[in-house]
């Protein structure tokens, strides 16, 4: 395995571990903060971190017309609308159901990828891998899939729309954002989305319930640096180097790691369904990567 492949593998592992840990950090922060305000604060702090890193490394903000359009798209369709819709939806439906609904993300990425990259075929192995992994997510959260079609239909639809927004935006960035630096491409979207969400949260959420406890502030800073700066910067770096559908499959691994971290930190219970579902997810990801794995083994062992 060459140096570039090692970096790609390490980056993929990094984003899955860190995004898996964010669910616990979000839960801790929401004990004292309102949802949209907390998310906005996370993005504002993350943008400050990115600004300092850019200054230290001498990276200039790209301000050409194409970059500004992509910044606007990322701000709205990677952060403001998706996070706002998911946070709103989780007030009415369970986190388990939300996780399953948002897990259609890789499926949506594969659909948009066919539109923007018709030369890149999904293939039997990727399709089967996506189906197996999605089935695994359903098994993992099957105990929490109860819902009322009448009252829960709208939040369910909005969560799927949120997932679709991020899927579409990811493919658009893959198509048109190769010229963007991985740090500068996050700065403007994060600070603009953060300001919008902080203002919305302050004026339209129950601000009298806000408590800036040590755990709440710690949650914001952890989510800002580890759950946003490192993850999104690495994610967009990876996007320039690997197939966007394979990158999207990381969304299937994140819930598994969230379960494990919740078990370790919050003493949450792991069930047989969790283990069976996790196994299906991992088998599915192996299938999706089967062609690349076969080529690697052929190069290494002949």
VOBA-1610 file (N, C-alpha, C; in pm, whole numbers, padded with zeros to 5 digits, always signed):
BEGIN
Unk+00086-00120+00000Unk+00000+00000+00000Unk+00089+00124+00000Unk+00074+00211-00102Unk+00158+00330-00109Unk+00116+00436-00009Unk+00199+00541+00001Unk+00178+00644+00101Unk+00043+00714+00086Unk+00001+00739-00039Unk-00128+00805-00065Unk-00243+00719-00015Unk-00237+00588-00040Unk-00343+00498+00006Unk-00349+00490+00157Unk-00233+00498+00221Unk-00228+00498+00369Unk-00299+00622+00422Unk-00271+00738+00359Unk-00335+00863+00402Unk-00486+00857+00382Unk-00528+00801+00268Unk-00672+00789+00239Unk-00740+00699+00341Unk-00679+00585+00370Unk-00735+00491+00469Unk-00743+00555+00607Unk-00636+00627+00645Unk-00634+00693+00776Unk-00741+00802+00783Unk-00757+00878+00673Unk-00858+00982+00670Unk-00999+00926+00680Unk-01023+00815+00610Unk-01155+00750+00614Unk-01186+00701+00755Unk-01085+00640+00818Unk-01102+00592+00955Unk-01126+00708+01050Unk-01055+00818+01030Unk-01068+00934+01117Unk-01210+00991+01115Unk-01266+01011+00995Unk-01399+01073+00989Unk-01506+00981+01047Unk-01493+00850+01029Unk-01594+00759+01084Unk-01588+00757+01237Unk-01468+00756+01293Unk-01454+00755+01440Unk-01505+00886+01499Unk-01462+00998+01442Unk-01500+01128+01499Unk-01649+01155+01482Unk-01704+01125+01363Unk-01848+01147+01346Unk-01929+01049+01433Unk-01874+00931+01457Unk-01941+00839+01549Unk-01947+00894+01690Unk-01844+00969+01729Unk-01841+01025+01865Unk-01928+01149+01880Unk-01966+01212+01768Unk-02041+01337+01778Unk-02181+01319+01836Unk-02242+01200+01815Unk-02378+01178+01865Unk-02380+01188+02017Unk-02279+01132+02083Unk-02270+01139+02229Unk-02246+01284+02272Unk-02155+01353+02203Unk-02124+01492+02238Unk-02246+01583+02219Unk-02323+01560+02112Unk-02444+01639+02089Unk-02544+01616+02202Unk-02561+01488+02241Unk-02655+01454+02348Unk-02617+01522+02479Unk-02487+01527+02508Unk-02441+01592+02631Unk-02469+01742+02625Unk-02441+01804+02510Unk-02463+01948+02496Unk-02608+01987+02504Unk-02699+01903+02452Unk-02841+01936+02450Unk-02908+01924+02587Unk-02835+01877+02687Unk-02888+01879+02824Unk-02906+02022+02872Unk-02825+02115+02818Unk-02828+02254+02866Unk-02851+02357+02756Unk-02843+02317+02630Unk-02857+02412+02520Unk-02971+02371+02428Unk-03030+02470+02360Unk-03134+02440+02262Unk-03068+02393+02131Unk-03137+02311+02052Unk-03074+02243+01938Unk-03010+02333+01833Unk-03087+02426+01775Unk-03034+02508+01666Unk-02925+02602+01717Unk-02944+02657+01836Unk-02843+02745+01896Unk-02713+02668+01918Unk-02724+02544+01967Unk-02606+02461+01993Unk-02532+02432+01862Unk-02607+02395+01757Unk-02545+02364+01628Unk-02477+02488+01571Unk-02545+02603+01579Unk-02488+02727+01529Unk-02362+02767+01603Unk-02362+02750+01735Unk-02244+02782+01816Unk-02127+02694+01775Unk-02156+02568+01752Unk-02054+02473+01705Unk-01991+02522+01576Unk-02071+02568+01482Unk-02019+02610+01352Unk-01939+02741+01362Unk-01987+02833+01445Unk-01913+02960+01463Unk-01775+02934+01522Unk-01769+02853+01628Unk-01640+02821+01691Unk-01551+02746+01592Unk-01609+02655+01514Unk-01531+02581+01414Unk-01471+02675+01310Unk-01547+02775+01269Unk-01497+02871+01169Unk-01381+02952+01225Unk-01383+02980+01355Unk-01272+03053+01418Unk-01146+02965+01417Unk-01162+02837+01449Unk-01049+02743+01443Unk-00990+02740+01302Unk-01078+02730+01202Unk-01032+02722+01063Unk-00960+02850+01022Unk-01014+02965+01063Unk-00950+03094+01032Unk-00808+03099+01089Unk-00792+03056+01214Unk-00660+03057+01278Unk-00562+02963+01207Unk-00611+02845+01168Unk-00526+02749+01096Unk-00485+02806+00960Unk-00581+02870+00892Unk-00551+02930+00761Unk-00447+03041+00775Unk-00459+03123+00877Unk-00361+03230+00900Unk-00224+03171+00928Unk-00220+03067+01011Unk-00093+03004+01048Unk-00025+02941+00926Unk-00105+02880+00840Unk-00048+02811+00722Unk-00040+02901+00599Unk-00085+03025+00611Unk-00078+03118+00500Unk-00171+03085+00386Unk-00285+03025+00416Unk-00382+02988+00313Unk-00479+03104+00291Unk-00489+03149+00167Unk-00578+03260+00136Unk-00718+03210+00100Unk-00815+03292+00132Unk-00954+03258+00099Unk-00975+03277-00051Unk-01033+03176-00115Unk-01061+03185-00258Unk-01193+03259-00279Unk-01188+03369-00355Unk-01306+03456-00368Unk-01349+03474-00514Unk-01310+03383-00602Unk-01359+03391-00740Unk-01508+03357-00744Unk-01573+03387-00854Unk-01717+03368-00866Unk-01763+03227-00841Unk-01691+03129-00898Unk-01729+02988-00880Unk-01720+02947-00734Unk-01614+02993-00667Unk-01596+02959-00525Unk-01708+03018-00440Unk-01744+03143-00466Unk-01849+03209-00388Unk-01983+03136-00403Unk-02012+03088-00525Unk-02136+03012-00546Unk-02134+02882-00466Unk-02019+02815-00465Unk-02007+02690-00389Unk-02017+02716-00240Unk-01960+02827-00193Unk-01972+02863-00050Unk-02120+02876-00011Unk-02196+02945-00096Unk-02337+02967-00067Unk-02413+02834-00064Unk-02385+02747-00161Unk-02449+02616-00165Unk-02416+02535-00042Unk-02288+02534-00003Unk-02246+02457+00114Unk-02309+02511+00242Unk-02313+02643+00255Unk-02371+02703+00374Unk-02516+02660+00394Unk-02593+02667+00285Unk-02736+02636+00294Unk-02764+02486+00294Unk-02697+02412+00204Unk-02736+02272+00182Unk-02646+02170+00250Unk-02537+02215+00312Unk-02457+02124+00395Unk-02484+02148+00543Unk-02520+02272+00577Unk-02530+02307+00718Unk-02668+02360+00761Unk-02709+02476+00710Unk-02830+02542+00763Unk-02954+02455+00749Unk-02992+02420+00627Unk-03115+02345+00605Unk-03109+02201+00658Unk-03004+02122+00623Unk-03001+01983+00672Unk-02999+01973+00824Unk-02910+02048+00888Unk-02903+02040+01034Unk-03029+02095+01098Unk-03082+02204+01043Unk-03206+02260+01096Unk-03323+02163+01086Unk-03336+02095+00970Unk-03446+02000+00950Unk-03431+01877+01039Unk-03307+01826+01051Unk-03286+01707+01136Unk-03314+01740+01282Unk-03261+01853+01329Unk-03286+01891+01469Unk-03436+01912+01494Unk-03504+01975+01397Unk-03648+01996+01414Unk-03722+01863+01413Unk-03684+01775+01319Unk-03752+01646+01307Unk-03737+01560+01430Unk-03619+01566+01495Unk-03594+01481+01612Unk-03676+01523+01734Unk-03745+01637+01725Unk-03837+01673+01832Unk-03962+01585+01830Unk-03990+01522+01715Unk-04115+01449+01698Unk-04095+01300+01671Unk-03980+01260+01618Unk-03954+01119+01591Unk-03828+01075+01665Unk-03814+00946+01688Unk-03702+00893+01768Unk-03569+00910+01694Unk-03462+00913+01771Unk-03329+00924+01711Unk-03297+00802+01626Unk-03350+00684+01666Unk-03329+00562+01589Unk-03393+00573+01451Unk-03517+00619+01446Unk-03586+00637+01319Unk-03514+00743+01235Unk-03469+00850+01300Unk-03394+00954+01229Unk-03268+00897+01165Unk-03197+00811+01239Unk-03074+00750+01189Unk-03101+00665+01065Unk-03210+00588+01069Unk-03246+00504+00955Unk-03283+00590+00835Unk-03362+00693+00857Unk-03404+00780+00747Unk-03285+00852+00686Unk-03192+00899+00772Unk-03076+00972+00720Unk-02978+00877+00653Unk-02989+00747+00683Unk-02899+00649+00624Unk-02927+00625+00475Unk-03031+00689+00421Unk-03051+00681+00276Unk-02951+00770+00203Unk-02868+00843+00279Unk-02767+00933+00222Unk-02681+00866+00115Unk-02619+00749+00142Unk-02537+00686+00037Unk-02618+00648-00087Unk-02744+00608-00066Unk-02830+00574-00180Unk-02854+00697-00266Unk-02882+00810-00199Unk-02906+00934-00272Unk-02779+00983-00342Unk-02664+00965-00276Unk-02537+01002-00339Unk-02515+00921-00466Unk-02547+00792-00461Unk-02528+00707-00579Unk-02619+00752-00694Unk-02740+00799-00662Unk-02833+00846-00765Unk-02781+00976-00827Unk-02743+01073-00741Unk-02692+01200-00794Unk-02560+01180-00867Unk-02481+01083-00822Unk-02353+01054-00887Unk-02374+01007-01030Unk-02480+00929-01052Unk-02511+00882-01188Unk-02548+00998-01280Unk-02608+01103-01220Unk-02647+01221-01299Unk-02524+01305-01336Unk-02438+01331-01236Unk-02325+01420-01256Unk-02200+01348-01309Unk-02190+01218-01283Unk-02075+01140-01330Unk-02125+01014-01402Unk-02190+01030-01518Unk-02247+00914-01589Unk-02142+00811-01629Unk-02015+00855-01638Unk-01908+00761-01677Unk-01870+00668-01562Unk-01907+00704-01437Unk-01875+00621-01322Unk-01994+00531-01290Unk-01986+00405-01327Unk-02095+00312-01302Unk-02095+00265-01156Unk-02216+00249-01101Unk-02228+00203-00962Unk-02179+00058-00951Unk-02223-00027-01039Unk-02178-00166-01039Unk-02257-00252-00941Unk-02255-00383-00965Unk-02331-00478-00884Unk-02280-00481-00740Unk-02148-00480-00722Unk-02092-00492-00588Unk-02128-00371-00500Unk-02117-00251-00557Unk-02152-00131-00481Unk-02300-00130-00446Unk-02385-00164-00545Unk-02530-00165-00521Unk-02567-00265-00413Unk-02510-00386-00421Unk-02539-00487-00320Unk-02486-00444-00184Unk-02369-00382-00182Unk-02311-00334-00057Unk-02398-00229+00009Unk-02451-00136-00070Unk-02538-00031-00017Unk-02666-00092+00041Unk-02725-00188-00031Unk-02849-00252+00016Unk-02825-00328+00146Unk-02717-00406+00153Unk-02686-00482+00275Unk-02661-00388+00394Unk-02583-00282+00370Unk-02551-00188+00478Unk-02676-00115+00527Unk-02762-00074+00433Unk-02885-00006+00473Unk-02975-00101+00553Unk-02979-00228+00511Unk-03054-00328+00587Unk-02998-00344+00727Unk-02866-00338+00739Unk-02803-00346+00871Unk-02843-00232+00961Unk-02851-00111+00906Unk-02894+00006+00985Unk-03037-00013+01033Unk-03123-00067+00947Unk-03263-00093+00987Unk-03267-00193+01103Unk-03186-00299+01094Unk-03182-00399+01201Unk-03134-00336+01332Unk-03028-00254+01325Unk-02972-00192+01445Unk-03078-00111+01520Unk-03155-00033+01446Unk-03250+00058+01509Unk-03395+00008+01503Unk-03413-00121+01475Unk-03548-00175+01456Unk-03637-00162+01579Unk-03576-00159+01697Unk-03656-00147+01819Unk-03717-00008+01834Unk-03661+00090+01763Unk-03706+00228+01777Unk-03770+00282+01651Unk-03832+00194+01573Unk-03888+00237+01445Unk-04039+00259+01450Unk-04096+00262+01568Unk-04239+00286+01579Unk-04271+00431+01543Unk-04374+00450+01463Unk-04413+00586+01427Unk-04560+00588+01387Unk-04617+00708+01391Unk-04755+00730+01352Unk-04754+00805+01219Unk-04808+00742+01116Unk-04802+00802+00982Unk-04867+00940+00980Unk-04976+00955+01052Unk-05047+01084+01051Unk-04965+01197+01108Unk-04907+01177+01228Unk-04836+01286+01296Unk-04687+01290+01264Unk-04629+01176+01224Unk-04484+01169+01206Unk-04439+01177+01061Unk-04534+01177+00968Unk-04498+01173+00826Unk-04416+01295+00784Unk-04460+01416+00826Unk-04389+01538+00785Unk-04244+01539+00836Unk-04219+01517+00967Unk-04078+01515+01010Unk-03995+01406+00943Unk-04058+01291+00914Unk-03986+01184+00845Unk-03944+01229+00705Unk-04036+01292+00634Unk-04007+01341+00499Unk-03896+01446+00503Unk-03902+01535+00603Unk-03803+01642+00612Unk-03663+01588+00641Unk-03654+01482+00721Unk-03523+01421+00749Unk-03465+01361+00621Unk-03551+01295+00541Unk-03504+01238+00414Unk-03461+01350+00319Unk-03537+01461+00318Unk-03500+01577+00235Unk-03365+01633+00279Unk-03344+01640+00411Unk-03216+01688+00465Unk-03101+01602+00417Unk-03122+01471+00421Unk-03021+01378+00372Unk-02996+01399+00223Unk-03104+01420+00148Unk-03092+01443+00004Unk-03016+01570-00028Unk-03038+01674+00052Unk-02966+01800+00032Unk-02816+01779+00046Unk-02777+01709+00152Unk-02634+01686+00173Unk-02576+01595+00066Unk-02655+01497+00021Unk-02608+01407-00085Unk-02586+01485-00214Unk-02684+01566-00253Unk-02672+01646-00374Unk-02554+01742-00364Unk-02540+01808-00249Unk-02432+01904-00231Unk-02296+01836-00238Unk-02285+01715-00181Unk-02158+01642-00183Unk-02115+01612-00327Unk-02210+01571-00410Unk-02179+01537-00549Unk-02144+01663-00628Unk-02215+01773-00601Unk-02185+01900-00669Unk-02044+01948-00634Unk-02007+01938-00505Unk-01873+01978-00464Unk-01768+01888-00530Unk-01797+01758-00538Unk-01707+01665-00605Unk-01688+01706-00752Unk-01796+01750-00816Unk-01793+01785-00958Unk-01722+01918-00984Unk-01754+02020-00901Unk-01708+02155-00932Unk-01611+02215-00831Unk-01580+02143-00723Unk-01500+02205-00616Unk-01358+02157-00604Unk-01305+02094-00708Unk-01168+02043-00699Unk-01063+02153-00682Unk-01096+02276-00725Unk-01000+02385-00714Unk-00996+02445-00574Unk-01091+02408-00488Unk-01100+02468-00356Unk-01007+02399-00256Unk-00942+02480-00173Unk-00864+02426-00063Unk-00958+02368+00042Unk-00920+02255+00104Unk-01009+02185+00197Unk-01042+02269+00320Unk-00955+02363+00356Unk-00982+02450+00471Unk-01066+02570+00430Unk-01023+02640+00324Unk-01094+02762+00285Unk-01236+02733+00239Unk-01258+02613+00183Unk-01392+02580+00135Unk-01492+02560+00249Unk-01440+02546+00373Unk-01528+02530+00489Unk-01549+02659+00566Unk-01456+02753+00557Unk-01460+02872+00643Unk-01587+02955+00622Unk-01610+03000+00499Unk-01726+03086+00472Unk-01858+03014+00498Unk-01877+02890+00449Unk-02003+02821+00479Unk-02028+02802+00628Unk-01923+02770+00704Unk-01941+02747+00847Unk-01976+02875+00922Unk-01904+02984+00895Unk-01931+03106+00971Unk-02067+03165+00935Unk-02104+03159+00806Unk-02234+03213+00766Unk-02347+03126+00821Unk-02333+02993+00811Unk-02435+02903+00866Unk-02444+02918+01017Unk-02328+02931+01083Unk-02327+02943+01228Unk-02399+03068+01275Unk-02372+03181+01211Unk-02437+03307+01250Unk-02588+03299+01229Unk-02630+03245+01114Unk-02773+03232+01086Unk-02841+03146+01193Unk-02778+03033+01228Unk-02841+02939+01322Unk-02837+02991+01466Unk-02731+03061+01505Unk-02725+03120+01640Unk-02834+03224+01656Unk-02849+03311+01556Unk-02953+03415+01562Unk-03092+03353+01565Unk-03113+03252+01480Unk-03243+03184+01479Unk-03271+03119+01614Unk-03172+03049+01667Unk-03189+02981+01796Unk-03215+03078+01909Unk-03145+03192+01905Unk-03160+03290+02014Unk-03298+03354+02013Unk-03349+03384+01894Unk-03476+03457+01886Unk-03599+03365+01878Unk-03584+03241+01833Unk-03701+03157+01813Unk-03704+03032+01900Unk-03595+03001+01969Unk-03596+02890+02065Unk-03611+02946+02206Unk-03627+02857+02302Unk-03648+02901+02441Unk-03514+02941+02502Unk-03472+03067+02475Unk-03338+03108+02520Unk-03325+03117+02671Unk-03438+03125+02741Unk-03431+03129+02888Unk-03383+02996+02946Unk-03386+02891+02864Unk-03340+02761+02913Unk-03190+02737+02886Unk-03125+02831+02818Unk-02983+02813+02787Unk-02898+02817+02914Unk-02815+02718+02930Unk-02723+02712+03044Unk-02584+02678+02990Unk-02489+02771+03007Unk-02354+02749+02955Unk-02269+02679+03061Unk-02307+02556+03087Unk-02233+02474+03184Unk-02101+02427+03123Unk-02015+02371+03207Unk-01885+02322+03159Unk-01905+02212+03055Unk-02004+02125+03078Unk-02028+02016+02983Unk-02082+02070+02850Unk-02167+02173+02855Unk-02223+02231+02733Unk-02114+02300+02651Unk-02031+02380+02718Unk-01921+02449+02649Unk-01820+02348+02595Unk-01790+02246+02676Unk-01699+02140+02631Unk-01752+02069+02509Unk-01884+02045+02507Unk-01948+01981+02393Unk-01933+02065+02267Unk-01955+02197+02279Unk-01944+02287+02164Unk-01802+02284+02107Unk-01703+02293+02195Unk-01564+02298+02149Unk-01520+02163+02091Unk-01564+02054+02151Unk-01530+01922+02095Unk-01592+01906+01956Unk-01722+01939+01946Unk-01791+01926+01818Unk-01735+02021+01714Unk-01692+02140+01759Unk-01637+02239+01666Unk-01505+02191+01606Unk-01411+02150+01692Unk-01279+02114+01640Unk-01275+01972+01585Unk-01314+01874+01667Unk-01302+01734+01624Unk-01417+01693+01533Unk-01540+01737+01564Unk-01657+01694+01488Unk-01686+01777+01365Unk-01614+01890+01348Unk-01641+01976+01232Unk-01513+02008+01156Unk-01416+02072+01222Unk-01294+02113+01152Unk-01219+01993+01094Unk-01185+01897+01181Unk-01109+01780+01135Unk-01189+01695+01038Unk-01317+01672+01071Unk-01397+01582+00989Unk-01430+01639+00852Unk-01483+01761+00847Unk-01523+01816+00717Unk-01403+01848+00630Unk-01293+01893+00692Unk-01172+01919+00614Unk-01120+01789+00553Unk-01117+01683+00634Unk-01072+01552+00585Unk-01168+01496+00483Unk-01298+01514+00507Unk-01401+01463+00416Unk-01384+01523+00276Unk-01363+01655+00269Unk-01350+01719+00138Unk-01214+01690+00076Unk-01114+01663+00159Unk-00983+01618+00105Unk-00999+01480+00041Unk-01071+01391+00109Unk-01096+01257+00056Unk-01180+01262-00071Unk-01274+01356-00076Unk-01365+01365-00190Unk-01290+01386-00321Unk-01174+01452-00314Unk-01094+01476-00434Unk-01016+01353-00477Unk-01014+01248-00392Unk-00925+01136-00416Unk-00993+01001-00433Unk-01118+00987-00384Unk-01186+00859-00398Unk-01327+00879-00451Unk-01387+00770-00494Unk-01524+00772-00547Unk-01621+00825-00441Unk-01707+00916-00480Unk-01796+00982-00385Unk-01896+00885-00322Unk-01934+00779-00394Unk-02025+00679-00338Unk-01957+00600-00227Unk-01831+00559-00250Unk-01757+00488-00147Unk-01736+00576-00024Unk-01712+00705-00047Unk-01696+00798+00065Unk-01827+00810+00144Unk-01939+00811+00073Unk-02069+00823+00139Unk-02100+00703+00228Unk-02039+00588+00200Unk-02064+00469+00280Unk-02017+00485+00424Unk-01933+00585+00449Unk-01889+00612+00587Unk-02010+00644+00676Unk-02119+00692+00614Unk-02241+00723+00690Unk-02302+00598+00753Unk-02272+00480+00697Unk-02323+00355+00754Unk-02240+00311+00875Unk-02111+00347+00877Unk-02024+00305+00987Unk-02046+00391+01110Unk-02079+00518+01089Unk-02094+00613+01200Unk-02191+00566+01308Unk-02312+00516+01273Unk-02403+00470+01379Unk-02348+00355+01463Unk-02269+00267+01400Unk-02209+00156+01475Unk-02113+00209+01580Unk-02028+00303+01539Unk-01933+00361+01634Unk-02005+00442+01741Unk-02115+00507+01703Unk-02194+00582+01802Unk-02249+00488+01908Unk-02294+00369+01867Unk-02343+00269+01963Unk-02233+00226+02059Unk-02114+00198+02004Unk-02002+00152+02086Unk-01959+00260+02184Unk-01949+00385+02136Unk-01908+00496+02223Unk-02013+00523+02330Unk-02142+00513+02291Unk-02249+00529+02390Unk-02245+00421+02497Unk-02210+00300+02455Unk-02196+00188+02550Unk-02080+00213+02647Unk-01969+00267+02595Unk-01851+00291+02679Unk-01871+00411+02772Unk-01921+00523+02717Unk-01927+00648+02794Unk-02058+00664+02871Unk-02170+00633+02806Unk-02300+00656+02868Unk-02363+00530+02926Unk-02290+00419+02922Unk-02337+00292+02978Unk-02467+00247+02911Unk-02479+00273+02781Unk-02597+00231+02707Unk-02589+00082+02674Unk-02705+00020+02655Unk-02712-00125+02635Unk-02692-00163+02489Unk-02611-00265+02466Unk-02594-00321+02332Unk-02675-00451+02323Unk-02752-00467+02215Unk-02838-00584+02201Unk-02788-00674+02088Unk-02848-00792+02080Unk-02815-00885+01972Unk-02843-00822+01836Unk-02952-00746+01828Unk-02985-00678+01701Unk-02874-00583+01660Unk-02815-00513+01757Unk-02705-00421+01727Unk-02589-00494+01662Unk-02555-00613+01717Unk-02443-00690+01664Unk-02474-00746+01525Unk-02597-00798+01506Unk-02636-00852+01375Unk-02637-00741+01270Unk-02698-00627+01306Unk-02705-00514+01213Unk-02567-00462+01178Unk-02479-00453+01278Unk-02343-00404+01254Unk-02268-00498+01159Unk-02289-00628+01179Unk-02224-00726+01091Unk-02271-00708+00947Unk-02402-00686+00928Unk-02456-00664+00793Unk-02396-00538+00730Unk-02384-00432+00810Unk-02325-00308+00760Unk-02183-00332+00711Unk-02103-00398+00793Unk-01963-00420+00758Unk-01949-00513+00637Unk-02034-00615+00630Unk-02032-00704+00512Unk-02069-00625+00387Unk-02169-00539+00401Unk-02211-00456+00287Unk-02100-00365+00239Unk-02026-00305+00332Unk-01916-00216+00295Unk-01805-00294+00227Unk-01780-00418+00273Unk-01681-00503+00207Unk-01723-00533+00063Unk-01853-00560+00043Unk-01903-00585-00092Unk-01886-00461-00179Unk-01918-00344-00123Unk-01908-00220-00201Unk-01765-00191-00242Unk-01671-00235-00160Unk-01529-00212-00189Unk-01463-00335-00251Unk-01543-00434-00292Unk-01488-00562-00335Unk-01393-00550-00454Unk-01434-00468-00552Unk-01352-00455-00672Unk-01216-00393-00638Unk-01217-00286-00556Unk-01092-00223-00517Unk-01006-00316-00432Unk-01073-00393-00342Unk-01001-00488-00256Unk-00936-00596-00341Unk-01008-00643-00443Unk-00956-00748-00530Unk-00833-00699-00608Unk-00841-00573-00656Unk-00728-00517-00729Unk-00606-00501-00639Unk-00632-00458-00513Unk-00521-00441-00418Unk-00453-00574-00388Unk-00533-00678-00362Unk-00476-00809-00331Unk-00400-00866-00452Unk-00451-00837-00573Unk-00383-00886-00693Unk-00247-00819-00710Unk-00245-00683-00684Unk-00118-00611-00693Unk-00019-00656-00588Unk-00069-00688-00469Unk+00020-00721-00357Unk+00071-00865-00365Unk-00020-00956-00399Unk+00016-01098-00393Unk+00020-01167-00530Unk-00023-01095-00634Unk-00016-01152-00768Unk-00125-01250-00800
//
